[in-house]
Amino acid sequence: TPENRNEPGIRFATMHRVKGLEFDHIIIAGTNDGVVPLKQALVDDNPFEYAESEKRERSLLYVAATRAKHTVLITTSGTPSSFLVKD
């Protein structure tokens, strides 16, 4: 059956799927090193391509986090994503 977004409830989705949608609350779970950014998504053939692929991955996390109208909770276990660690 099609999803009725007007009904309250919990929705599970990938960061790619939430693009363009809004939710009251967002939980981004498992934001660990090697997962965000996804190792397989990083193109390491040359420095320019690597920087561009890393930028796409960072943008994906940003878009997912900004889908929340009220609160965002980002969780990690083990080594957190380099995107969450302030240099």
Secondary structure, DSSP 8 states (H G I E B T S, - for coil): ----TTS-------TTTTTT--EEEEEE---BTTTTTTGGG---SSHHHHHHHHHHHHHHHHHHHTTEEEEEEE---SSB-TTTS--
